[in-house]
Amino acid sequence: MLNSQPLSLKSMLEHPQFVEGEFWVRKQYQPEELVIVEGEKGNEIYVILSGKVTVCTNVKISEDRHMLSGLCELLDGEEFSHACFFDDEPHSATVKTVVPCELAVIDAEKLKQFLEEHSELGFRLLFHWFKMVLPRIRQGNKRFSSMFSWGLKAHHIDSDI
């Protein structure tokens, strides 16, 4: 019988055929080290084995002023950079370590090949990703709505136009 429970990437690392060194590697990072940079392309998905990272995005204030805006912090067991599994677009955020970290770095193409051979695991992993990403999308929508409302008020724009 097919087990339909979600499967995280962290638990996938324990699968006997998802071999370390073949599909993924462990990598150590020091505090304040960049893992991925917004705007660059990558083909790796990350699982935090230990430590904490911050996810931030570049906000353009004016032509010559920019700032990094923190979106969230991720902890042990959490995953990031899933989009490269689905497309070849640049990263939409920067991820930087907060403390010393050990990350599992998974090659997205090799993960796809593995999941083609183990489709029941692929279904469970995708289900897990949707359960993880949907709250992030909802939170992003709330933030966008709040900022939009703030902008309308700050510029004295009446919503009855």
ZIPE-V914071 format. One record per helix or strand of 3 or more residues. SS is the DSSP state (~ for helix, > for strand). FROM is the first residue (numbers start at 1). LEN is the number of residues. If there is no record, write none. Layout:
BEGIN
ss-><SS:SS>
from-><FROM:FROM>
len-><LEN:LEN>
END
This chain:
BEGIN
ss-><~:>:>:>:>:>:~:>:>:~:~>
from-><9:24:34:44:53:65:82:94:101:108:119>
len-><4:6:3:7:10:10:4:4:7:10:36>
END
